[in-house]
Amino acid sequence: MGAAASIELQKPTDASDISSTQSLDVARGEVCRLRELLGQYAKDAGFSEVVYDASDLVHGYDEVDDFNRCIDEIVHIRTALRMSTQKSRRQTRGQITGMDAECRYQKFRAESSASYGSSDESDDN
């Protein structure tokens, strides 16, 4: 989901880009788009049922309430995406840092061995 997440991270978490339209159709469309984007990940995570449309949010009784539920869902999804992406970035940085540390250690051991003429076997004694 790398490219999709990058695009989503450029959008405001507060869904102001959608709420400024004051359009239920736009809000419902964004919810459906985000749910379709993330639906496969939910199934892979073990959810037995994934709702791709906005039928759980848009009840048809009060358009303002329906709109607000859609906005809340968009905010929720965008916030979750940011948290997930930040966690992934931290893990990647940790792996890179760990690899860098291991490389520096190996380089240090190689240089030490060369400088002092010792071998790996003598280090174990």
URHUQUI-V806091 format. One record per residue. RES is the residue in one letter. OMEGA is omega as a letter, one per 30 degrees, with the letter a starting at -180 (* if undefined). BURIAL is I if it has 16 or more other C-alpha atoms within 10 Angstrom, else O. D_CENTER is the distance of its C-alpha to the mean C-alpha in Angstrom with 1 decimal. Layout:
RES/OMEGA/BURIAL/D_CENTER
RES/OMEGA/BURIAL/D_CENTER
This chain:
M/a/O/8.2
G/a/O/8.2
A/l/O/10.7
A/l/O/9.6
A/l/O/6.3
S/l/O/8.8
I/a/O/11.2
E/a/I/9.4
L/l/O/8.8
Q/a/O/12.6
K/a/O/13.5
P/a/O/14.8
T/a/I/13.0
D/l/O/16.5
A/a/I/16.9
S/l/O/20.1
D/l/O/20.0
I/a/I/20.6
S/a/I/22.7
S/l/O/25.0
T/a/O/26.2
Q/a/O/27.5
S/l/O/27.3
L/l/I/26.4
D/l/O/26.2
V/a/O/23.6
A/l/I/21.5
R/l/I/22.0
G/l/I/21.2
E/l/I/17.8
V/a/I/17.1
C/l/I/18.3
R/a/O/16.3
L/l/I/12.9
R/l/I/14.2
E/l/O/15.5
L/a/O/12.3
L/a/I/10.5
G/a/I/13.9
Q/l/O/14.1
Y/l/O/11.1
A/l/O/12.9
K/l/O/16.1
D/a/O/15.0
A/l/O/14.1
G/l/O/17.6
F/a/O/17.9
S/a/O/21.3
E/l/O/21.2
V/l/O/18.6
V/a/O/19.9
Y/l/I/19.1
D/a/I/21.6
A/a/I/22.0
S/l/O/25.2
D/a/O/24.0
L/a/I/23.5
V/a/I/26.4
H/l/O/29.6
G/a/O/32.0
Y/a/O/34.1
D/a/O/32.9
E/l/O/30.9
V/l/O/29.9
D/l/O/28.4
D/l/I/26.7
F/a/I/25.2
N/l/I/24.1
R/l/I/22.4
C/l/I/20.5
I/l/I/19.5
D/l/I/18.4
E/l/I/16.2
I/l/I/14.6
V/a/I/14.0
H/a/O/12.7
I/a/I/10.1
R/l/I/9.1
T/l/I/9.1
A/l/O/7.0
L/l/I/4.2
R/l/I/5.3
M/a/O/5.9
S/a/O/3.2
T/l/I/2.8
Q/l/O/6.4
K/l/O/7.2
S/l/O/6.6
R/l/O/8.7
R/l/O/11.1
Q/l/O/11.7
T/l/O/12.4
R/l/O/14.6
G/l/O/16.3
Q/l/O/17.1
I/l/O/18.4
T/l/O/20.3
G/l/O/21.7
M/l/O/22.8
D/l/O/24.3
A/l/O/26.2
E/l/O/27.5
C/l/O/28.6
R/l/O/30.4
Y/l/O/32.0
Q/l/O/33.2
K/l/O/34.5
F/a/O/36.3
R/l/O/37.9
A/l/O/39.1
E/l/O/40.5
S/l/O/42.1
S/a/O/43.7
A/a/O/45.0
S/a/O/46.4
Y/l/O/48.1
G/l/O/49.0
S/l/O/47.5
S/l/O/45.8
D/a/O/43.0
E/a/O/45.7
S/l/O/47.5
D/a/O/44.3
D/a/O/44.3
N/*/O/48.0
